[in-house]
Amino acid sequence: MSSFKISYSRFYKTAYLVISFFCLSFLLTFSFVSAEVLDKIVATVNGEPISLSEITELKKSLKAENLISKGDQNATAKTTEDLKDLITVILFNREASRLGFQVTDQDVSDYIKRVEEGNGISPGGMEAALKEQGVSMDIYKAKVTREIIKSRVIALNVRSKVQVTDSEVSEKMGNASSNEVDSSKIHIIKFSSAENDQFKFKAIKDKLLSTGSCELVQEKNMSCLDLGIVEPKDLKEDLAAIIEGLSEDEESDIINEENGNFSMYFRVKSNFGSSKGLTFEKIKDQIYQEKFLKEAEKFLKSDLFEKYQVEIINK
C-alpha cells in the first residue's frame, strides 16, 4: 500500500514537471516569435539589415516633426513606397557622414532666421508662431536639421551633373511666347496639402516663382495645380469669392476644403511661365533650375538607392 502511494506521488510529480516543461517551452517559443516579428528585416543597405522596429521608431519621430501625413496613424510603413521614403531618411544621414559634414546649431539658427524674414515674423518670434500650431521649438529644430541634411546631400551629389549651354538659352529666348494676355483674364495657381502649414505653403509659392512651373515644385503631401488663365465671371461662385480682389502676385488665405485638405489660391502675373522679357542670365538660371530638379528627382528615386545597394525585403 505504501509502495503504491509513493508511485502515485511520483506520477503526479513527473506529470507536473512534464507540463511545466512544455509550458515553459511554449512561452519561450512565443517570446522568440514575437521578437522575431517585431524585429524582422524589412530591407538591407549595403548588406546591413534594417529592422521593422528601426523603421517604426523613425516614423514616429517624423510624425512628431510633421514631416509625414498626420492622417496616417499606423506607425509602420504600409507600402513599399512608404518604406522607401523612410529608408531615404536613413540614407541621407549615412551620406552626410560619408561626405563629412554636420549640421551645427548655427546652421539651424540661420535657417530659422530666414524663415522668419520670409514669413514676416519678428526676430525670435518663431517659437510663438510654432506654439500657435501646436509645435515645439525642439521638434521644429529637428525638422530643420533633417531638411538641411537633405538639401546639402542633394546639392553635393547633383550640382556637378547640371550644365547649361549658351545655345540652350538662346533657343529658349527665341521660342519665348509673344502672345498677349487679355487684361480681363487672370492666371490662377492652386496649392493643396493635407496639413495646414503656412510655412510649407509659403515655401512652395517661392519655389513656384523661382522655377516658373507647377510641374517642378510637386512634393509629397503638397500639390501644385495650374488652373490656367480664366475669366473671373466664368468661375464657380465659391472660387470667385475666394480670389475676388486678389492682385497679381497675391495669395488667398489658407482654406479648409470639404474633402479635409487645405488649399491656397495664388494669382500669378500675366506673363507667368513665359521667357518673354527675361535677361539671358535669368533664362539660364531658369533652365538650370529645371535641370537641377530633374536630376534631384532621379537621385532620390534611383541613384541614391543604387549607391547604397538598397534591397527591399517583401515577406
Secondary structure, DSSP 8 states (H G I E B T S, - for coil): -HHHHHHHHHHHHHHHHHHHHHHHHHHHHHHHHHHHHHT-EEEEETTEEEEHHHHHHHHHHHHHTT-S-TT---SS--SHHHHHHHHHHHHHHHHHHHHT----HHHHHHHHHHHHHHTT--TT-HHHHHHHTT--HHHHHHHHHHHHHHHHHHHHHHGGG----HHHHHHHHHT-------TT-EEEEEEEESS--HHHHHHHHHHHHHH--GGGS-BTTEEEEEEEEE-GGGS-HHHHHHHTT--TTEE---EE-TTS-EEEEEEE-TTTT--TT--HHHHHHHHHHHHHHHHHHHIIIIIHHHHTT-EE---
